[in-house]
Amino acid sequence: MTAEHKIQNDIRVAVSRAGNIIFRANVGKVKMDNGGWFDAGLPKGFPDLFGFRKTDGKIFFIECKNETGRLREDQKKFAKAIDQYPVLYGVARSVDDALGIIRGEKNE
C-alpha cells in the first residue's frame, strides 16, 4: 500500500511539471506553557494540497488518500461547503487522479 505522504509528494511534482502552482497545506499543534494546545494553520478538513492553474487562474483543492483511505467527517463537510463555488475539488489516490481534478474532471 502506498503511503499518503508519497502520493502527496508525487502529485506535487507532477502538478508543478504540468505548469501549475501547488502548495501543501501545513498544520500543527504546539503545547503552550500553560498546558493548553495552540492549533496552527488551516481549519480542520482543509485539503492536503491546493493551488491554481497558470492558464486561467482557476483554483483547485486536492485531498490525498491512499488506496483504502476514506474522508473524515470534517473533510466531507469541507467538500460539501466548497461544492457551491466555482472551484476544482477532488480526492486523489494517484497522480492521474490529481491531474484529472485540475482538468475539471469530477472525482469522488
ZIPE-V755130 format. One record per backbone hydrogen bond with DSSP energy under -1.0 kcal/mol. NH is the residue of the N-H (numbers start at 0). CO is the residue of the C=O. Records with the same first field share a line. If there is no record, write none. Layout:
# ZIPE-V755130
NH=CO, CO
This chain:
# ZIPE-V755130
6=2
7=3
8=4
9=5
10=6
11=7
12=8
13=9
14=10
15=11
16=12
17=13
18=15
19=14
20=51
22=49
24=47
27=39
29=37
31=35
34=31
37=29
39=27
45=42
48=61
49=22
50=59
51=20
52=57
56=52
59=50
60=87
61=48
62=89
64=91
75=71
76=72
77=73
78=74
79=75
80=76
81=77
82=78
84=81
86=84
87=58
89=60
91=62
97=93
98=94
99=95
100=96
101=97
102=98
103=100
104=99
